[in-house]
C-alpha cells in the first residue's frame, strides 16, 4: 500500500524537481514532513520499483542520434532475440507488441555511423532484418501525467 | 555550451539522482565540479530545452497502468499537422510522432496511450476515432505484451 506521502511524491514531482542544494528537504518543507521521511519514502518507491529513477527526460535527437526500430520474430524465439538485443547498451526500451511486427525497441547512439553499426550488429547476431523508424517530427513529448492512485 | 562536462552530467542524471540529502554534491564529486556548478548546468540544460522534464519518473506498469498502446495511422502528408493537433487534445495521449513509412509498414503518425487496462485504452481510442475523418485513415493498435527493457538512455561518454 502506498502512503499519502508516497502518492504525493509520485504525482506532484514528475516535473520541476527542485534544483537547489537540498532538494529533498525543500520538498519536505512543501509537504510539511521531514527530509528523512521524504528520503525514506522515495527509497521505498525505488526499491519496490514504483519509480524507475529521479532523472531527466531528454527529447530524442537532442544528444546523439536515436531511432525506433522493429523486427518480426517467431514467438518461440522472442525471448532469446530480445535478450540478444538488450545486451547492446545503446538499446534503452524493448517491448513485445501485439502485431506480426512484434518486437519494438529504441536505440540511441553518439552519431549516425555508430547507430548504423549497432543496427548491423543486431541484424547479424539475430539473423533478422531491423526496420528503422527514426523520428521525423515530434508533436509533443511529456510522459508526466496525472496518476489515479486511489486503488494502489 | 554543450561541452563534455554537460554530456557526462546528463549521463549521470540519466542513471538517476542519488536519494540523499545533497544529491548534486554527490554528482559534482563524480565529475570533479562543484555542487553549485552541477545545479547551474542542470538549470541551463532545462532552460535551453535539452532537458524536457526533470523529476520523478514513475513506472506506469507497476502503478497499475498496465496497458500501453502504440497507435498508428497512415495520414496524408498535408493533413499530418492537423491530425496530430487533434490527437494532442486528448489528455491520455502522451506522445505523438511522425515517422517514415516503409514498404513493410505503411503508417506515418504514431501516438502512445497509457491506461489502467486494455478496455480503458480501447474506450479512449474509440473517442479519438469517433471523428469520422479518422476512420478514413488506415490504422493499427499495438498493445504492449512483455517489457524486455525500460530504462533511461545511456549516453556513451567517448
Contacts between the chains, C-beta under 8 A, distances in Angstrom:
chain1	res1	chain2	res2	distance
A	9	B	56	6.4
A	10	B	56	6.3
A	10	B	58	5.5
A	10	B	63	7.2
A	13	B	55	5.1
A	13	B	56	4.8
A	14	B	53	7.1
A	14	B	55	4.6
A	14	B	56	5.3
A	14	B	57	7.4
A	14	B	58	6.9
A	15	B	53	4.8
A	15	B	54	6.9
A	15	B	55	4.8
A	16	B	54	7.3
A	16	B	55	6.5
A	17	B	17	7.7
A	17	B	54	5.0
A	17	B	55	4.0
A	17	B	56	7.1
A	19	B	24	7.7
A	19	B	39	5.1
A	19	B	42	5.4
A	19	B	43	5.3
A	19	B	46	7.5
A	19	B	54	7.4
A	20	B	39	7.1
A	21	B	22	6.5
A	21	B	24	7.0
A	21	B	25	7.8
A	21	B	35	6.6
A	21	B	36	7.8
A	21	B	39	7.4
A	22	B	21	6.2
A	22	B	22	6.6
A	23	B	17	7.9
A	23	B	23	6.6
A	23	B	24	7.7
A	24	B	19	7.4
A	24	B	20	7.9
A	24	B	21	6.6
A	24	B	23	7.6
A	25	B	21	7.0
A	35	B	21	6.6
A	39	B	19	5.7
A	39	B	20	6.9
A	39	B	21	7.4
A	42	B	19	5.0
A	42	B	56	7.9
A	43	B	19	5.5
A	46	B	19	6.6
A	48	B	62	7.6
A	49	B	59	5.9
A	49	B	62	5.5
A	50	B	58	6.7
A	50	B	59	6.1
A	50	B	62	5.2
A	50	B	63	6.2
A	51	B	56	5.6
A	51	B	57	6.2
A	51	B	58	5.4
A	51	B	59	6.3
A	52	B	16	7.8
A	52	B	57	4.9
A	52	B	58	7.4
A	52	B	59	5.2
A	52	B	150	6.9
A	52	B	151	6.7
A	52	B	152	7.3
A	53	B	15	7.1
A	53	B	16	3.1
A	53	B	17	7.3
A	53	B	57	5.5
A	53	B	152	6.4
A	54	B	16	5.9
A	54	B	17	4.2
A	54	B	19	7.1
A	54	B	55	6.7
A	54	B	56	5.5
A	54	B	57	7.0
A	55	B	13	5.4
A	55	B	14	6.0
A	55	B	15	7.4
A	55	B	16	5.2
A	55	B	17	6.2
A	55	B	54	7.4
A	55	B	57	5.7
A	55	B	152	5.6
A	56	B	10	6.7
A	56	B	13	4.9
A	56	B	14	6.7
A	56	B	42	8.0
A	56	B	45	7.7
A	56	B	51	4.5
A	56	B	52	7.8
A	56	B	53	7.1
A	56	B	54	5.0
A	56	B	152	7.7
A	57	B	51	7.2
A	57	B	52	4.9
A	57	B	53	4.2
A	57	B	54	7.6
A	57	B	57	7.2
A	58	B	10	6.7
A	58	B	14	7.7
A	58	B	50	6.4
A	58	B	51	6.0
A	58	B	52	6.5
A	58	B	153	6.8
A	59	B	49	7.6
A	59	B	52	5.1
A	62	B	49	7.6
A	62	B	50	5.1
A	63	B	2	7.9
A	63	B	7	6.9
A	63	B	10	6.5
A	63	B	50	7.1
A	63	B	155	6.0
A	64	B	153	7.9
A	64	B	155	6.5
A	64	B	156	7.6
A	66	B	153	7.4
A	68	B	99	6.7
A	70	B	105	7.6
A	78	B	146	8.0
A	79	B	148	8.0
A	82	B	146	7.8
A	82	B	148	4.0
A	82	B	149	7.8
A	83	B	148	7.5
A	85	B	148	7.7
A	86	B	148	5.9
A	86	B	149	4.9
A	89	B	154	5.2
A	89	B	156	7.6
A	90	B	154	7.6
A	90	B	156	7.6
A	91	B	149	6.2
A	92	B	149	6.9
A	92	B	150	7.6
A	92	B	151	5.6
A	92	B	152	6.6
A	92	B	153	4.8
A	92	B	154	6.8
A	93	B	149	6.1
A	93	B	150	5.4
A	93	B	151	7.8
A	94	B	147	7.5
A	94	B	148	4.1
A	94	B	149	4.0
A	94	B	150	7.8
A	95	B	68	8.0
A	95	B	144	4.7
A	95	B	145	7.6
A	95	B	146	7.2
A	95	B	147	5.5
A	95	B	148	6.8
A	95	B	150	7.9
A	96	B	144	6.8
A	96	B	145	4.1
A	96	B	146	4.3
A	96	B	147	7.8
A	96	B	148	6.8
A	97	B	70	6.5
A	97	B	142	4.0
A	97	B	143	6.7
A	97	B	144	5.6
A	97	B	145	6.6
A	98	B	141	8.0
A	98	B	142	5.8
A	98	B	143	4.8
A	98	B	144	7.9
A	98	B	145	6.2
A	99	B	140	6.9
A	99	B	142	4.8
A	101	B	104	7.5
A	101	B	105	6.6
A	103	B	148	8.0
A	104	B	70	7.2
A	104	B	142	7.5
A	105	B	148	8.0
A	105	B	149	7.4
A	108	B	153	4.5
A	108	B	154	7.7
A	108	B	155	7.4
A	109	B	156	7.3
A	110	B	155	7.9
A	110	B	156	5.1
A	110	B	158	7.2
A	114	B	156	7.6
A	131	B	102	5.7
A	131	B	104	6.1
A	131	B	105	6.2
A	133	B	99	4.2
A	133	B	100	6.5
A	133	B	102	7.7
A	133	B	105	7.5
A	133	B	110	8.0
A	134	B	99	6.9
A	134	B	100	6.9
A	135	B	97	5.5
A	135	B	98	7.6
A	135	B	99	6.4
A	136	B	97	7.6
A	136	B	98	4.5
A	136	B	99	5.8
A	136	B	100	6.0
A	136	B	108	7.9
A	137	B	80	7.5
A	137	B	84	8.0
A	137	B	97	6.9
A	137	B	98	4.0
A	138	B	96	7.7
A	138	B	97	5.8
A	138	B	98	8.0
A	139	B	81	8.0
A	139	B	84	4.1
A	139	B	85	7.4
A	139	B	87	7.5
A	139	B	88	6.1
A	139	B	96	4.0
A	139	B	97	6.8
A	139	B	98	7.4
A	140	B	84	7.9
A	140	B	88	5.3
A	140	B	93	7.5
A	140	B	94	7.8
A	140	B	95	6.4
A	140	B	96	4.8
A	141	B	52	5.8
A	141	B	95	6.1
A	142	B	52	7.4
A	142	B	53	6.7
A	142	B	94	6.5
A	142	B	95	8.0
A	143	B	53	7.3
A	143	B	57	7.5
A	143	B	94	5.6
A	143	B	95	7.3
A	144	B	53	6.1
A	144	B	55	7.2
A	145	B	91	7.3
A	145	B	92	7.6
A	145	B	94	6.1
A	145	B	114	7.1
A	147	B	58	6.7
A	147	B	60	7.9
A	147	B	63	5.9
A	147	B	65	7.3
A	148	B	116	7.3
A	149	B	63	7.0
A	151	B	64	6.9
A	152	B	63	5.9
A	152	B	64	5.7
